[in-house]
Amino acid sequence: MNFSLEAVVSAFALLFLAEVGDKTQLLLLALATRYRSAWHVFLGAWFAEIIVDGVAIYFGAALTRLVPLSVVKAGGGLLFVGLGVYSLYRAFKDGSGREPRAFEAGNAFVAAFGTIFFSEFGDKSQLTAGLLALQWGHPFEVLAGVALGLGLASALSIFLGRKLQQWLPRKQLKLVSGGLFVLFGLFFVFT
């Protein structure tokens, strides 16, 4: 099988454009304002996106037959609500707006990975990745394009989140971030 640059470029362009302004990018923006390590947020999100979309590329619809999409969405939604409530609780409890030590680098990766993993499962980017692999017949090239497109979209959202930290006080960012997580969580649970 020959290398297909068209598959890489097609997957990159479609996934990048599909993700700009998507809920995943809003969540990454919120995570970037919550954690000190933008690099760990990026890596956690990017690995989650690669795994979820890689599953779509290699296993397609068979996986959704094993785990009902409604169960995944409900689990992800409850995780979002929990993260949001905890974030709001911390914002009101700690009036200084400082992040506790537990929220430094290590947990940023885990939080970003878990958040993005659940939000991307069954998402349009996962479906698009699976369809592109079927269309092109070059799964490795599609995965490379998907990883690059999602990586760029994620990096831009995290960069924007970091810039917001310069304009808004930390406590306000934590309140907005917590509110976004609760809203997205409720959306996932009830849709």
Contacts in CASP RR format, 6 or more apart in sequence:
PFRMAT RR
TARGET T0000
AUTHOR 0000-0000-0000
METHOD contacts of the structure
MODEL  1
MNFSLEAVVSAFALLFLAEVGDKTQLLLLALATRYRSAWHVFLGAWFAEI
IVDGVAIYFGAALTRLVPLSVVKAGGGLLFVGLGVYSLYRAFKDGSGREP
RAFEAGNAFVAAFGTIFFSEFGDKSQLTAGLLALQWGHPFEVLAGVALGL
GLASALSIFLGRKLQQWLPRKQLKLVSGGLFVLFGLFFVFT
1 138 0 8 1.000
3 138 0 8 1.000
3 141 0 8 1.000
4 136 0 8 1.000
4 137 0 8 1.000
4 138 0 8 1.000
4 141 0 8 1.000
5 141 0 8 1.000
6 136 0 8 1.000
7 132 0 8 1.000
7 136 0 8 1.000
7 137 0 8 1.000
7 138 0 8 1.000
7 141 0 8 1.000
7 142 0 8 1.000
7 145 0 8 1.000
8 141 0 8 1.000
8 142 0 8 1.000
8 144 0 8 1.000
8 145 0 8 1.000
8 148 0 8 1.000
9 145 0 8 1.000
10 132 0 8 1.000
10 136 0 8 1.000
10 142 0 8 1.000
11 129 0 8 1.000
11 132 0 8 1.000
11 136 0 8 1.000
11 141 0 8 1.000
11 142 0 8 1.000
11 143 0 8 1.000
11 144 0 8 1.000
11 145 0 8 1.000
11 146 0 8 1.000
11 149 0 8 1.000
12 145 0 8 1.000
12 146 0 8 1.000
12 148 0 8 1.000
12 149 0 8 1.000
13 149 0 8 1.000
14 128 0 8 1.000
14 132 0 8 1.000
15 53 0 8 1.000
15 125 0 8 1.000
15 128 0 8 1.000
15 129 0 8 1.000
15 145 0 8 1.000
15 146 0 8 1.000
15 149 0 8 1.000
15 150 0 8 1.000
15 153 0 8 1.000
16 148 0 8 1.000
16 149 0 8 1.000
16 150 0 8 1.000
16 152 0 8 1.000
16 153 0 8 1.000
18 124 0 8 1.000
18 125 0 8 1.000
18 128 0 8 1.000
19 25 0 8 1.000
19 125 0 8 1.000
19 149 0 8 1.000
19 150 0 8 1.000
19 153 0 8 1.000
19 154 0 8 1.000
20 153 0 8 1.000
20 156 0 8 1.000
22 123 0 8 1.000
22 124 0 8 1.000
22 125 0 8 1.000
22 153 0 8 1.000
23 119 0 8 1.000
23 184 0 8 1.000
24 45 0 8 1.000
24 49 0 8 1.000
24 116 0 8 1.000
24 119 0 8 1.000
24 120 0 8 1.000
24 123 0 8 1.000
24 125 0 8 1.000
24 153 0 8 1.000
24 154 0 8 1.000
25 153 0 8 1.000
25 154 0 8 1.000
25 156 0 8 1.000
25 157 0 8 1.000
26 157 0 8 1.000
26 180 0 8 1.000
26 184 0 8 1.000
27 115 0 8 1.000
27 116 0 8 1.000
27 119 0 8 1.000
27 180 0 8 1.000
27 181 0 8 1.000
27 184 0 8 1.000
28 41 0 8 1.000
28 45 0 8 1.000
28 112 0 8 1.000
28 116 0 8 1.000
28 154 0 8 1.000
28 157 0 8 1.000
28 158 0 8 1.000
29 157 0 8 1.000
29 158 0 8 1.000
29 160 0 8 1.000
29 161 0 8 1.000
29 164 0 8 1.000
30 161 0 8 1.000
30 176 0 8 1.000
30 177 0 8 1.000
30 178 0 8 1.000
30 180 0 8 1.000
30 181 0 8 1.000
31 41 0 8 1.000
31 45 0 8 1.000
31 108 0 8 1.000
31 111 0 8 1.000
31 112 0 8 1.000
31 115 0 8 1.000
31 158 0 8 1.000
31 177 0 8 1.000
32 38 0 8 1.000
32 41 0 8 1.000
32 157 0 8 1.000
32 158 0 8 1.000
32 159 0 8 1.000
32 160 0 8 1.000
32 161 0 8 1.000
32 162 0 8 1.000
32 165 0 8 1.000
33 161 0 8 1.000
33 162 0 8 1.000
33 164 0 8 1.000
33 165 0 8 1.000
33 173 0 8 1.000
33 174 0 8 1.000
33 176 0 8 1.000
33 177 0 8 1.000
34 87 0 8 1.000
34 99 0 8 1.000
34 103 0 8 1.000
34 111 0 8 1.000
34 173 0 8 1.000
34 174 0 8 1.000
34 177 0 8 1.000
35 41 0 8 1.000
35 99 0 8 1.000
35 103 0 8 1.000
35 104 0 8 1.000
35 105 0 8 1.000
35 107 0 8 1.000
35 108 0 8 1.000
35 111 0 8 1.000
35 112 0 8 1.000
36 99 0 8 1.000
36 103 0 8 1.000
36 104 0 8 1.000
36 105 0 8 1.000
36 108 0 8 1.000
37 104 0 8 1.000
37 105 0 8 1.000
37 106 0 8 1.000
37 108 0 8 1.000
37 109 0 8 1.000
38 158 0 8 1.000
38 159 0 8 1.000
38 162 0 8 1.000
40 105 0 8 1.000
40 106 0 8 1.000
40 108 0 8 1.000
40 109 0 8 1.000
40 112 0 8 1.000
41 108 0 8 1.000
41 109 0 8 1.000
41 111 0 8 1.000
41 112 0 8 1.000
41 158 0 8 1.000
42 112 0 8 1.000
42 151 0 8 1.000
42 154 0 8 1.000
42 155 0 8 1.000
42 158 0 8 1.000
43 109 0 8 1.000
43 112 0 8 1.000
44 108 0 8 1.000
44 109 0 8 1.000
44 110 0 8 1.000
44 112 0 8 1.000
44 113 0 8 1.000
44 114 0 8 1.000
44 116 0 8 1.000
45 112 0 8 1.000
45 113 0 8 1.000
45 115 0 8 1.000
45 116 0 8 1.000
45 154 0 8 1.000
45 158 0 8 1.000
46 147 0 8 1.000
46 150 0 8 1.000
46 151 0 8 1.000
46 154 0 8 1.000
47 113 0 8 1.000
48 112 0 8 1.000
48 113 0 8 1.000
48 114 0 8 1.000
48 115 0 8 1.000
48 116 0 8 1.000
48 117 0 8 1.000
48 120 0 8 1.000
49 116 0 8 1.000
49 120 0 8 1.000
49 125 0 8 1.000
49 146 0 8 1.000
49 147 0 8 1.000
49 150 0 8 1.000
49 151 0 8 1.000
49 154 0 8 1.000
50 143 0 8 1.000
50 146 0 8 1.000
50 147 0 8 1.000
50 150 0 8 1.000
51 117 0 8 1.000
52 116 0 8 1.000
52 117 0 8 1.000
52 120 0 8 1.000
52 121 0 8 1.000
52 122 0 8 1.000
52 123 0 8 1.000
52 126 0 8 1.000
53 120 0 8 1.000
53 125 0 8 1.000
53 126 0 8 1.000
53 129 0 8 1.000
53 130 0 8 1.000
53 143 0 8 1.000
53 146 0 8 1.000
53 147 0 8 1.000
53 150 0 8 1.000
54 129 0 8 1.000
54 143 0 8 1.000
54 146 0 8 1.000
55 63 0 8 1.000
55 126 0 8 1.000
56 63 0 8 1.000
56 122 0 8 1.000
56 126 0 8 1.000
56 127 0 8 1.000
56 129 0 8 1.000
56 130 0 8 1.000
56 133 0 8 1.000
57 129 0 8 1.000
57 130 0 8 1.000
57 132 0 8 1.000
57 133 0 8 1.000
57 139 0 8 1.000
57 142 0 8 1.000
57 143 0 8 1.000
57 146 0 8 1.000
58 133 0 8 1.000
58 139 0 8 1.000
60 130 0 8 1.000
64 122 0 8 1.000
69 121 0 8 1.000
69 122 0 8 1.000
72 118 0 8 1.000
72 121 0 8 1.000
72 122 0 8 1.000
73 121 0 8 1.000
73 122 0 8 1.000
73 188 0 8 1.000
73 189 0 8 1.000
73 191 0 8 1.000
74 188 0 8 1.000
74 189 0 8 1.000
75 118 0 8 1.000
75 188 0 8 1.000
75 189 0 8 1.000
76 118 0 8 1.000
76 119 0 8 1.000
76 121 0 8 1.000
76 185 0 8 1.000
76 188 0 8 1.000
77 118 0 8 1.000
77 184 0 8 1.000
77 185 0 8 1.000
77 186 0 8 1.000
77 187 0 8 1.000
77 188 0 8 1.000
77 189 0 8 1.000
78 185 0 8 1.000
78 189 0 8 1.000
79 114 0 8 1.000
79 115 0 8 1.000
79 118 0 8 1.000
79 185 0 8 1.000
80 115 0 8 1.000
80 118 0 8 1.000
80 119 0 8 1.000
80 181 0 8 1.000
80 182 0 8 1.000
80 184 0 8 1.000
80 185 0 8 1.000
80 188 0 8 1.000
81 181 0 8 1.000
81 182 0 8 1.000
81 185 0 8 1.000
81 186 0 8 1.000
81 189 0 8 1.000
82 181 0 8 1.000
82 182 0 8 1.000
83 111 0 8 1.000
83 115 0 8 1.000
83 178 0 8 1.000
83 181 0 8 1.000
84 177 0 8 1.000
84 178 0 8 1.000
84 179 0 8 1.000
84 180 0 8 1.000
84 181 0 8 1.000
84 182 0 8 1.000
85 178 0 8 1.000
85 182 0 8 1.000
87 174 0 8 1.000
87 177 0 8 1.000
87 178 0 8 1.000
87 179 0 8 1.000
87 181 0 8 1.000
88 174 0 8 1.000
88 175 0 8 1.000
88 178 0 8 1.000
88 179 0 8 1.000
88 182 0 8 1.000
90 100 0 8 1.000
90 174 0 8 1.000
91 97 0 8 1.000
91 171 0 8 1.000
91 174 0 8 1.000
91 175 0 8 1.000
91 178 0 8 1.000
94 100 0 8 1.000
95 171 0 8 1.000
96 171 0 8 1.000
97 169 0 8 1.000
97 170 0 8 1.000
97 171 0 8 1.000
97 174 0 8 1.000
98 170 0 8 1.000
99 170 0 8 1.000
118 188 0 8 1.000
119 184 0 8 1.000
119 188 0 8 1.000
120 126 0 8 1.000
125 146 0 8 1.000
125 150 0 8 1.000
129 142 0 8 1.000
129 143 0 8 1.000
129 146 0 8 1.000
130 142 0 8 1.000
132 142 0 8 1.000
132 146 0 8 1.000
133 139 0 8 1.000
133 142 0 8 1.000
133 143 0 8 1.000
136 142 0 8 1.000
164 173 0 8 1.000
165 173 0 8 1.000
168 176 0 8 1.000
END
